[in-house]
């Protein structure tokens, strides 16, 4: 069996983070807020990785909101 490539490792790690975030969302109590350190601990990654995921998600949300003319909802 050939060794796993960096791209494959990255995809697997991304998938692992996705699963951990999904579980975290399902277990969180309503109104509960977690900081990046706590989220990173559960996901098995760094706070920097969590911050990058958050930034990318907000960027995508802003783009979609602009397309749908919903910018006011993101400004809160």
C-alpha positions in Angstrom: 0.0 0.0 0.0 1.5 3.4 -1.0 2.2 6.0 1.6 -0.4 8.6 2.2 0.3 11.9 0.4 0.2 15.3 2.1 -3.0 16.1 0.2 -4.6 12.9 1.5 -3.5 13.6 5.0 -4.8 17.2 4.8 -8.2 15.9 3.5 -8.4 13.3 6.3 -7.5 15.9 8.9 -10.1 18.3 7.5 -12.7 15.6 7.7 -11.7 14.8 11.3 -12.1 18.5 12.2 -15.5 18.6 10.5 -16.7 15.5 12.5 -15.4 17.0 15.8 -17.2 20.4 15.0 -20.4 18.6 14.2 -20.3 16.6 17.5 -19.4 19.8 19.4 -22.4 21.6 17.9 -24.7 18.8 18.8 -23.5 18.6 22.4 -23.3 22.4 23.1 -26.1 23.8 25.3 -28.2 26.6 23.8 -26.4 29.9 24.2 -23.1 28.2 25.1 -20.0 29.9 23.7 -16.7 28.2 23.4 -13.4 30.0 22.7 -10.9 29.0 20.0 -8.7 27.1 22.5 -11.6 24.9 23.6 -12.8 24.2 20.1 -9.2 23.4 19.0 -8.8 21.0 21.9 -11.9 19.1 20.9 -10.9 19.1 17.2 -7.3 18.1 17.8 -5.9 21.1 16.0 -4.4 24.5 16.8 -6.2 27.7 17.6 -4.7 29.2 14.5 -6.5 26.5 12.4 -9.8 27.2 14.1 -9.3 31.0 13.5 -8.6 30.3 9.8 -11.8 28.2 9.5 -13.8 31.0 11.2 -12.3 33.6 8.9 -13.0 31.5 5.8 -16.5 30.8 6.9 -17.3 34.5 7.5 -15.8 35.4 4.2 -18.1 32.9 2.4 -21.1 34.1 4.5 -20.4 37.7 3.5 -20.2 36.8 -0.2 -23.4 34.9 -0.1 -25.2 37.6 1.9 -24.1 40.2 -0.7 -25.4 38.1 -3.5 -28.7 37.7 -1.7 -28.8 41.3 -0.6 -28.7 40.4 3.1 -25.6 42.4 4.2 -27.6 44.0 7.1 -27.8 40.6 8.8 -24.1 40.1 8.9 -23.3 43.6 10.3 -24.8 42.8 13.7 
